[in-house]
């Protein structure tokens, strides 16, 4: 349901996406805490896409509360890798989407603590930094971040991040 919500959000149907996430969060029996944290992170991002800054912040806080400290991966959820570093990256991403001034500090902190072997995630982090810098009118810094993101997206073959980079590139003043 969470992945389906992202598909809906990607097509601009954030209301339906939030409804689907809400339905998923109502399932309480047998749902691992890490999945609840992931769903709250997804909810935060979709709230950010919809421009709901307060709801985004609440969902991020709920995700942090739900995320267990003990395991990096749950045996019942092999496809979900969500650590505190990854949740911090998601927080920075969501804050950048809503234009929150804390996004840049959050993202740079995450950049210094994140495992460097997660190249695709680092590409996303650089995209988020570019967006946050663009919002603040810091075009040189945004361009630097886009160069880093482009190199990582090319190396990993990430079509999604290449599209994001293209979209951010078009936001530069002529």
N, C-alpha and C positions, 0 to 999 in steps of 0.2 A: 504494500500500500504506500509506503514511503517513497519507493522508486517511482511508482505511478504518479504520485503527487509532484515529483520533480518534472516528469514529462508534461503534466498539465501546466506547471509553472513556466516551463520553457516555451510553451505555446501561448503564454499570456493569460492563462486561466487561473490566476492566483486564488480567487475565491473558491473554486472547486478544489484546488490543491489543498487549501487550508481545511476545507471540510473533510477531505480524505484523511489528512494527518490527524485531525481531531477524532475521527472514527477509529483510527489505528490506536490512538492513545487511550481510548476508552476500553480497549481490550487489556485487562489487568491480570488475568489468570495465566501463569506460566510464561510471562514475558520477562526475559532477562533485563536487568538494570541497564546494561550497555545498549540494548535495543531501544529502551525508553530514552536514554540520553541521546542516541542517534536521531530518534524521531523528534525530540525537542530541538536538536540542532537544525534539522530539516525545517521544522516549523519556524524557527527563528529566521532562517534564510528566506523562506517564502514570505514571512511577514515583512522582511526588509524589501523584497521585490515589490510587495504591495504598498510600500511606503508607511507601514505601521511601526514606527520607531519604538514606542513604548512596549507594544506586544513583542517585538523582536527582542528587546532587552530582557523582558520577563522570561521568554522561552530560553534565551541563552543562560540565564541564571538557573532555570529549572534543569537544563541539560547538565550544567556543572554539578548540581546537587545529585542528580541521578547517576552520574558516571562513577562506577566502582573504582577503587584504587588498586585492587589486588591483581587483576589479570590484564594483560594487553589484548588478549583475544579470549573469547569465551568458546569453549568446545561446541556449544550449541549454535554459535554464530560465526563460523569460519570466514564468512565473506565480509564481516564488519570488523574493521580495524579502527578503533577509536580510543586514542590515548588522550591525556590531558594536553599534550602538545598539539595534537590534531584538533581538539576542541578549541584550543586557543586560536589556531589558524582559522577555524570556522567562525569564531567570534570576530576576529579581525575582518574576515571577508564580509560578514553581515553588517558590521559597523561601517565598512567602506561603502556598502550598497546604500545605506541610509545617510551617508555623508557625515557620520559622527566624527568629531575631532579627535577622539581617542583611537581611531582606527590605525593611524600611522604608528603610534607608539606600540600598540598591541601587535601589529604585523612585524615591525622590526624586532621586537622582543622574541617573537616566534621564530623569525628567521635565524636568530643567533642560537636558539635552543633546539631547533628541529633537526632530526636525523638527516644528514646530507644525502643519504642514499635514496630518499624519497623524492626523486627528481620531478615526477609529475606534480606532486603536491607543492614542490618549490616553485614550479612554473606558475601554478595558481596563486601562490603567495606573492610572486612578483607582479602578476596581473592585478591583484588586489591593491598592492602598493602603488602601482601606476594609476589606478582609478582614484585612490585616496589623494595622491598628489595632484591629479588633474582637477579634482573638486576644489582644491585649495589654490589652483592657478599656478602650481609649481611644475611648469612644463619640462624643464631640464631634468628634474628628478624623475618625472613620469617617463620621459624618454629613456633614461638609464634603466629603469625597471622593465620597460617593454623590451629592451634589447636582451636583458637577462631572461625574461619570460620566453621570448622568441627562440633563443638558443636552446633552452630546456624543452620547449614544446616541439621543436624540430627533432631534437635528440630522442625524445620519448615517442614521437609520432602522434601526439595528442591533437586530434582534429578539433576537439572542443576548445582547448586553450588557444589554438591558432585562430579560431573564430572570435574568441574573446579579445585576443590581441588586435585582430583586424578592426573590431568594433571600437576598441579604445583608441587605435591609431586615427580613426576618422574623427575623433573628438578634438584633435589638436587644431589650434587656430591656423588658418591658411596664411 
